[in-house]
Amino acid sequence: MRLCRSWLLTMLPAMWLAMLLVLAPPARAADGFVQLDAGRGDARIPVYAMEHAQAGATLILLPGGDAGTGKISNGEPGSGNFLVRSRQLFVDQGFNVLVMFRASDLRLLDFPERISSEHVTEIAHVIDYARSTYGKPVWLVGTSRGTVSATAATIALGSERIAGLVLTSSVTNRKAGAIGTQDLDKITVPTLVVHHKLDACPICVPSQAEALIDRLKNAPQRKFILVEGGSSPQGDPCEARHWHGYPNAEAQTVKLITDWIRQPAS
């Protein structure tokens, strides 16, 4: 009897540890940068990767501006772009997130570059990485100039590679690749268009963004959402801290986006 009791006391810690390992949720991989092949020479695409253990989809976030990372601090991008600064909010809503930045051989990622075949190829490489790494459907989410990239890639790559499209603060006029100038009837995936009611950027007009919905005639689900919340806009109306970038409405806007991704409806 004494032997049995001694054996039980010895084994209890191991038994409890085994039970904890079974009950514990899967560990989340550490967030961090990966450098993906851009498909030309030694050029690399910096991608900041964030994994959610129970994710049902992977979101590729395409920032606006020149798509730079901003200052890297503690291994994290310092860009103030709406999507970059909101990346954790998307993860908290239950998604894997890949933030795609400008390729290493480019000084700028301007409007003409964003509709180029080379840039579409870069996005295709990030999609392939997302699918092979996480095995989940991939959505493209663009903001400002990033909407030009997201739209061009969705048209070129189609529903076999892309599960859905989200356009926030869309570029609507005056620029190469403005959303209304692209072949929107070739988009065949669920598409959400989000804009802030007070966006005063002259190339990103709320009423013109809403009118895009009528052009998305082959998207199986399509919807326009006008955001009205937030506070304290600062700086240039076309920059990320003004209404163009949903200041102090980031959580609200991300929730609207992710709720729709989970259940697209017109």
NORRA-V847263 format. One record per residue. N is the residue number from 1. RES is the residue in one letter. PSI is psi in whole degrees, -180 to 180 (* if undefined). BURIAL is # if it has 9 or more other C-alpha atoms within 8 Angstrom, else .. D_FIRST is the distance of its C-alpha to the first C-alpha in Angstrom with 1 decimal. Layout:
N | RES | PSI | BURIAL | D_FIRST
N | RES | PSI | BURIAL | D_FIRST
This chain:
1 | M | -42 | . | 0.0
2 | R | -38 | . | 3.8
3 | L | -44 | . | 5.4
4 | C | -43 | . | 5.2
5 | R | -41 | . | 6.2
6 | S | -42 | . | 8.6
7 | W | -41 | . | 9.9
8 | L | -44 | . | 10.7
9 | L | -35 | . | 12.5
10 | T | -38 | . | 14.3
11 | M | -21 | . | 15.4
12 | L | -48 | . | 16.6
13 | P | -42 | . | 19.9
14 | A | -38 | . | 20.8
15 | M | -43 | . | 20.1
16 | W | -40 | . | 22.3
17 | L | -43 | . | 24.9
18 | A | -42 | . | 25.1
19 | M | -41 | . | 25.7
20 | L | -38 | . | 28.3
21 | L | -36 | . | 30.1
22 | V | -42 | . | 30.3
23 | L | -25 | . | 31.6
24 | A | 143 | . | 33.9
25 | P | 156 | . | 37.6
26 | P | 140 | . | 39.1
27 | A | 141 | . | 40.3
28 | R | 135 | . | 44.1
29 | A | 150 | . | 46.1
30 | A | 140 | . | 47.9
31 | D | 151 | . | 51.5
32 | G | 172 | # | 54.2
33 | F | 140 | # | 57.3
34 | V | 148 | . | 57.7
35 | Q | 112 | . | 61.0
36 | L | 150 | # | 62.2
37 | D | 128 | # | 65.1
38 | A | -10 | # | 68.3
39 | G | 11 | . | 69.8
40 | R | 118 | . | 72.6
41 | G | -134 | . | 72.4
42 | D | 8 | . | 69.9
43 | A | 139 | # | 69.9
44 | R | 152 | # | 66.6
45 | I | 115 | # | 65.6
46 | P | 126 | # | 63.4
47 | V | 125 | # | 60.9
48 | Y | 118 | # | 58.4
49 | A | 135 | # | 55.3
50 | M | 126 | # | 52.8
51 | E | 140 | # | 50.1
52 | H | 127 | # | 48.4
53 | A | -31 | . | 45.1
54 | Q | 24 | . | 46.1
55 | A | 142 | # | 49.9
56 | G | -10 | . | 51.9
57 | A | 162 | # | 54.9
58 | T | 132 | # | 56.2
59 | L | 125 | # | 59.2
60 | I | 114 | # | 61.6
61 | L | 126 | # | 63.4
62 | L | 100 | # | 67.0
63 | P | 163 | # | 68.4
64 | G | -157 | # | 72.0
65 | G | -141 | # | 74.4
66 | D | 9 | . | 74.3
67 | A | 31 | # | 70.5
68 | G | 162 | . | 69.7
69 | T | -17 | # | 66.3
70 | G | -175 | . | 67.6
71 | K | 129 | . | 66.2
72 | I | 121 | # | 62.8
73 | S | 124 | . | 60.5
74 | N | 36 | . | 56.9
75 | G | 9 | . | 57.2
76 | E | 147 | # | 58.4
77 | P | 141 | # | 61.8
78 | G | 6 | # | 64.0
79 | S | 141 | # | 66.5
80 | G | 7 | # | 67.4
81 | N | 145 | # | 68.2
82 | F | -50 | # | 66.9
83 | L | -37 | # | 64.5
84 | V | -46 | # | 63.3
85 | R | -16 | # | 62.5
86 | S | 7 | # | 61.0
87 | R | -40 | # | 58.6
88 | Q | -31 | . | 55.4
89 | L | -39 | # | 56.6
90 | F | -41 | # | 56.7
91 | V | -43 | # | 53.2
92 | D | -24 | . | 52.0
93 | Q | 0 | . | 53.5
94 | G | 34 | # | 51.3
95 | F | 147 | # | 53.3
96 | N | 147 | # | 53.3
97 | V | 132 | # | 56.3
98 | L | 116 | # | 58.5
99 | V | 116 | # | 61.3
100 | M | 124 | # | 64.1
101 | F | 177 | # | 66.5
102 | R | 138 | # | 69.8
103 | A | 152 | # | 69.8
104 | S | -21 | # | 70.1
105 | D | 8 | . | 73.6
106 | L | 136 | . | 75.1
107 | R | -27 | . | 76.7
108 | L | 153 | . | 77.0
109 | L | 79 | # | 75.7
110 | D | -174 | # | 78.7
111 | F | -50 | # | 80.0
112 | P | -39 | . | 81.6
113 | E | -32 | # | 78.5
114 | R | -19 | # | 76.2
115 | I | 11 | # | 78.0
116 | S | 155 | . | 78.3
117 | S | -31 | . | 76.7
118 | E | -41 | . | 75.0
119 | H | -39 | # | 73.2
120 | V | -39 | # | 72.2
121 | T | -40 | # | 70.7
122 | E | -47 | # | 68.7
123 | I | -38 | # | 67.3
124 | A | -38 | # | 66.5
125 | H | -39 | # | 64.5
126 | V | -39 | # | 62.5
127 | I | -45 | # | 61.9
128 | D | -41 | . | 60.8
129 | Y | -44 | . | 58.3
130 | A | -45 | # | 57.0
131 | R | -41 | # | 56.6
132 | S | -30 | . | 54.9
133 | T | -44 | . | 52.6
134 | Y | -22 | . | 51.5
135 | G | 30 | . | 52.6
136 | K | 159 | # | 54.0
137 | P | 147 | # | 57.5
138 | V | 129 | # | 59.8
139 | W | 143 | # | 62.1
140 | L | 132 | # | 64.9
141 | V | 113 | # | 65.5
142 | G | 155 | # | 68.6
143 | T | 141 | # | 70.4
144 | S | -124 | # | 74.1
145 | R | -25 | # | 75.1
146 | G | -22 | # | 71.7
147 | T | -31 | # | 72.9
148 | V | -46 | # | 75.5
149 | S | -48 | # | 72.9
150 | A | -41 | # | 70.6
151 | T | -47 | # | 73.4
152 | A | -43 | # | 74.9
153 | A | -40 | # | 71.6
154 | T | -41 | # | 70.8
155 | I | -43 | # | 74.2
156 | A | -37 | . | 73.9
157 | L | -29 | # | 70.3
158 | G | -176 | # | 70.1
159 | S | -14 | # | 67.3
160 | E | -26 | . | 65.6
161 | R | -27 | . | 64.5
162 | I | 130 | # | 64.6
163 | A | -29 | # | 62.9
164 | G | 168 | # | 64.9
165 | L | 136 | # | 67.2
166 | V | 127 | # | 67.4
167 | L | 120 | # | 70.6
168 | T | 135 | # | 70.7
169 | S | 52 | # | 73.9
170 | S | 145 | # | 75.7
171 | V | 117 | # | 78.7
172 | T | -16 | # | 81.4
173 | N | 169 | # | 84.7
174 | R | -10 | . | 86.9
175 | K | 152 | . | 84.5
176 | A | 128 | . | 83.8
177 | G | 5 | # | 81.0
178 | A | 140 | # | 81.3
179 | I | -41 | # | 79.2
180 | G | -16 | # | 82.1
181 | T | -10 | . | 83.8
182 | Q | 164 | # | 81.0
183 | D | 75 | . | 80.7
184 | L | -22 | # | 78.4
185 | D | -9 | # | 79.1
186 | K | -3 | . | 77.0
187 | I | 121 | # | 73.8
188 | T | 26 | # | 71.7
189 | V | 159 | # | 68.4
190 | P | 134 | # | 67.5
191 | T | 127 | # | 69.4
192 | L | 131 | # | 69.0
193 | V | 122 | # | 71.8
194 | V | 136 | # | 71.0
195 | H | 148 | # | 73.6
196 | H | 137 | # | 74.0
197 | K | -33 | . | 76.8
198 | L | 10 | . | 78.3
199 | D | 118 | # | 78.1
200 | A | 12 | # | 81.5
201 | C | 125 | # | 81.3
202 | P | -16 | . | 84.6
203 | I | 5 | # | 83.1
204 | C | 77 | # | 80.1
205 | V | 126 | # | 81.7
206 | P | -46 | # | 79.5
207 | S | -34 | . | 82.1
208 | Q | -33 | # | 82.4
209 | A | -42 | # | 78.6
210 | E | -36 | # | 78.6
211 | A | -18 | . | 81.4
212 | L | -28 | # | 79.2
213 | I | -41 | # | 77.3
214 | D | -24 | . | 80.3
215 | R | -17 | # | 80.5
216 | L | 52 | # | 76.9
217 | K | -18 | . | 78.0
218 | N | 4 | # | 75.6
219 | A | 127 | # | 72.4
220 | P | -33 | . | 70.3
221 | Q | 140 | # | 69.4
222 | R | 141 | # | 71.4
223 | K | 147 | # | 71.4
224 | F | 131 | # | 73.0
225 | I | 126 | . | 71.3
226 | L | 118 | # | 73.3
227 | V | 136 | # | 71.2
228 | E | -7 | . | 72.7
229 | G | -174 | . | 70.2
230 | G | 179 | # | 69.8
231 | S | 166 | . | 71.7
232 | S | 54 | . | 73.4
233 | P | 145 | . | 74.9
234 | Q | 148 | . | 76.0
235 | G | -157 | . | 78.3
236 | D | 137 | . | 80.0
237 | P | -18 | # | 79.8
238 | C | 5 | # | 78.7
239 | E | 171 | # | 75.9
240 | A | -15 | # | 72.2
241 | R | 0 | # | 72.3
242 | H | -175 | # | 75.0
243 | W | -27 | # | 74.7
244 | H | -28 | # | 74.7
245 | G | 17 | # | 71.1
246 | Y | 53 | # | 69.8
247 | P | 130 | # | 69.4
248 | N | 20 | # | 66.7
249 | A | 18 | # | 66.4
250 | E | -49 | # | 64.0
251 | A | -43 | # | 61.0
252 | Q | -45 | . | 63.1
253 | T | -43 | # | 64.8
254 | V | -40 | # | 61.6
255 | K | -42 | # | 60.1
256 | L | -42 | . | 63.3
257 | I | -51 | # | 63.1
258 | T | -34 | # | 59.4
259 | D | -40 | . | 59.6
260 | W | -38 | # | 62.5
261 | I | -41 | . | 60.8
262 | R | -31 | . | 57.9
263 | Q | 78 | . | 60.3
264 | P | 138 | # | 63.9
265 | A | 149 | . | 66.6
266 | S | * | . | 70.4
